[in-house]
Structures are given as structure tokens and as C-alpha cells.
Amino acid sequence: MQTPVAAGTRADLKCSCIRLLCALFLTAPLLAAPAANAQDMTAEQVMAQLTSDAKESKKPDFSGRDLSGLNLSGLDFLAANLRGTILKDSDLSEANLRGVEAQKADLTGAKLTGANLDLAIFRKATLVGADLRNASAFSTVFAESDMSDTDLRGARLVSNFERAKLHNANLSGATLSADMKNQPMGLMRVSLIKADLTGANLENADLAMGMLEFANFTNATLTGANLMRVEAAGARFTGAELTGAVFRKADIESARFNGASGVDQIVDLDQALNVKYATFD
């Protein structure tokens, strides 16, 4: 004969079963999910994959991987897929990143000095505080990226920076002008359309023939910069330092120079186009 169970005991057992089922339900996704660092790789593993893919003429795929802090200097990434890859504080100096697809990649604080970034795509990437000194970025896409505090001194930047954020970036001595000796697909020139260069340092930078429409140069330093023949309609130079900047044949229709310093020392401002439609103090 089955031993009867007291009402209180049945209630306790029922509560225990419910708690157990709830616990299993809540922990099941955690047990099924891969570990958070399952995609992490060492520098040796990255090099091994690149070597293997090179032998097989295969495009490397590191998309979504966490490669933070690795020493990857001098490596040839073979136009790899780096979409969403995390490369925070990684050393990519002198690396060949030509043609890589790095949309939404995170390169915060990465070292890219002397790296080849030609034809690469960094759309909506994060390069805050990255070091791109003397890097080559010809026909590279940085559109909509955050490049605040990035060091671009001496870099070759005939690139697309449309709507990019370059707050306090250092572009002193950088070359952004059209390369007339390397125009296989027609005139290639820098695009800073609607880019935000608030507080950026462009001292002695070469932006000749660049597209600067509606770019924001508020409080930027443009001392000695070459803006000859740029298209700067609607650009904002509010509070900028413009001593010695060259504006020969620049189109500055509707551009604003309110509060800018050194306006009286701009070179060839009288030869700029649509000066009468620009706003000065």
C-alpha cells in the first residue's frame, strides 16, 4: 500500500521541483553557449593561420575574433576578413593590411605605424588613440569611423573620411592631397565631407584638391596647411588657427570663419572662389 504523503510535504516537494526546473531553464543557455574567450588567438596562432591560408591561396577570416594586445607587427594579412575584429592595443606596425575588410573593427590604441592600409575598408571602425604615423592609406575607407585622438602625423591619407570623427586627431605634416602620379581610376583625392575635425592639428598638412564640403574644423590648427583648390563649401573654420594656410582657388562658398585666428595672414585668400559668400567676423 502506498504510504500517504502529508499535504505540507507535497507542497514542499512541488516548490523544490519548480525551483529546480527554473534553475535548469536559466542555466541551459549558459551551458550551451561557447566560452566568452573561445575565439581568442595567440600571435603564433594568427601567424600559423596566415601561413596556412597563403599556401592554399585562401582569404584569412578573423572576423569577430579577439586579437587584443597581440604583437602582429610586419605580418601580411592577405586582404583578410577583419569585420568586427577586436585589435585593441595590438601592434600592427609595418603590417600589410592592404585590402582588408575591417568594418566595425575595434583598433582602439592599436599601433599601425608604417602599416600599409591601401584599399582597406574601416567603415564604422573605432581607431580612438591609434598610432598611424607614416602609414599609407591610399583609397582607404574610414567613413563614419571614430578616429578621435588618432596620431596620423606624416601619413599618406588619400582616403574617404566622410562623416568620420577626428576630434583632436594629429594630422600635422600628413599628405591628403591628390596623387597626380597614381591615378589608375581617375582623380583620387581625400574626402572629408561632413567629417568632424574639431580641435584637430593639421599644421603643414597637404589637403590640396580635397573635398571638404561641410567639414567641421572648429578650433583646429591649420597653420601652414595647403588648401589650394579644395572644395570647402559650407565648411566651418570657427575659432581655427589659419596663419599661413593657403586658400588659392579654394571654393569657400558659405564657409564660416567666425572667431578664426590669422585670417589676415591666409595666403591667397583673395584668389579663393566665392569669398563674398563666406562668413567672416
Summary of the structure (lengths in Angstrom):
residues: 281
radius of gyration: 26.8
end to end distance: 102.2
largest distance: 109.8
contacts: 902
relative contact order: 0.06
helix: 17%
strand: 15%
